[in-house]
Amino acid sequence: MKHSKPAKAIRRFLELQAAGGILLLAASGVALLFANIPGLGDWYQYFLNVPIEIKLGGLELNKNVLLVINDGLMAIFFLLVGLEIKREALEGELASPSRLALPAIAALGGVALPGAIYAWMTWGDPVAVKGWAIPAATDIAFSLGVLSLLGNRVPLSLKVFLTTVAVVDDLAAIVIIAILYTSQLSLTSLLLGIGGLAILVILNRLRVKHLGAYLLVGAIMWVCVLKSGVHATLAGVALGLAIPLKVKNDRGESLLRHLEHILHPWVAFLILPLFAFANAGVSFKGVSSEALFGPITLGIAGGLCLGKPLGVFGGSVLIVWTGLAKLPKNVTWSMMAGVGFLAGIGFTMSLFIGMLAFEGEGGHYAVATRVGVFGASILSAIAGYLVLRMILPRSVAAGDRPPAIDGNGV
């Protein structure tokens, strides 16, 4: 049976993200071991602080390994996020208002309630409360990795719902980062970055079909945004949104799909594991009870473990009750509850937002953030897996089985 390219693309995307999620968890475990084993902990910190300098005329970039990963490699991750959001908006789940309503309202509930719980738990600390957005995100790779452990018992429609919720979460996180976590602005650099974006729009409108042109302008824009005070990862999102979907290269491939296909394995199997390795290494030596059970840690845990499932499930109930949406095919309310727990796996984006929220603050805030995110994500993963394992049928309906993949690619 021959399947459409969008169906095959969804299947490949889900398989790749699931495998990447398992690797993400492994990288985090290695980071924890390195940070807590005598001798290796010093090597771990030395590696993260190795300086890297790039000079080009009067332009100079001085970063260490940790910042290269967080500001540079994560911009590539956000480029992929931008590509995914644009594809979904033009021809995927975000393209149809009727299909978008359920995951969009579920995602917004899963952003608002965790943020409110965290803010309530940290209200007395003006620094800690800045991290209210930490539990608002869902890690798509990690959550799909847990879902993959249940095999073909999971309806494809449930996987697509979770994926769409995570994409909307990412979009909300991008807006939050742009508005809340911008340092002092350099107007000249910002204007140069906007000029780069204008050139990308022109290339798009002229239907330029060479990816190299977009990537070159995007790299220049990234440097300008980095120097402007706006977080450089937003340049990756802007570049992704500027890549055309309907323009084809000389081999007849969509530029957007081609770049997405190239980036997926690099992001899933290198960039995100590197980010996890660099940011999940929490040393528990001398960690105070405040870092383990203080308002930041408990706020993150409450937001991810309680706020996320209640927000996602409550938003779903609300939109279905109004008649504006209906449950996905072969999906029950108990399955939605299980997926709500998986949406509480914040990890990558939560760590990233925490890094931005407490940049320049004391180590206590960083440790509390990592402990909260890591612990709550693990608890959410276990809860979601156990709930779904109990309620999922032994096999999915034939009409909802993932399509087979041929060798033609995406």
Buried (B, 14 or more C-beta within 10 A) or exposed (E): EEBEEEBBBBBBBBBBBBBBBBBBBEBBBBBBEBBBEEEEBEEBBEBBEEEEEEEEEEEEBEBBBBBBBBBBBBBBBBBBBBBBBBBBBEBBBBEEEEBBBBBBBBBBBBBBBBBBBBBBBBEEBEBBBBBBBBBBBBBBBBBBBBBBBBEEBBBBBBBBBBBBBBBBBBBBBBEBBBEEBBEEEBEEBBEBBBBBBEBBEEBBEEEBBEBEBBBEBBEBBBBBBBBBBBBBBBBBBBBBBBBBBEBBEEEEBBBBBBBBBEBBEBBBBBBBBBBBBBBBBBBEEEBEEEBBEBBBBBBBBBBBBBBBBBBBBBBBBBBBEEEEBEBBEBBBEEBBBBBBBBBBBBBBBBBBBBBBBBEEBEEBBBBBBBBBBBBBBBBBBEBBBEBBEEBBEEEBEEEBEBBEBEEEEB
